[in-house]
């Protein structure tokens, strides 16, 4: 089986309850076998609470995923998505990001 290494960028904020999956069952397969896919989360992404990210998705630089969204397809850089399935609901309106996220104090 081919390896799928997911990646997480810098200054990413992932809220409580978010779930990121790199495999799922193929419901159309009699053997219910696994489908795997790399998840890429680029720099400066914010993933809100209770978001579900499914296999094979790339979330572009600076994108925001609203609370409770289910991400089934790639999210363009700088876009704001929400809903089930996640759809574009806005744009951050930024071309550059300069903030730096550090670890919460209890992880330092």
Order of alpha helices (4+ residues) and beta strands (2+ residues): beta-beta-beta-beta-beta-beta-beta-beta-beta-beta-beta-beta-beta
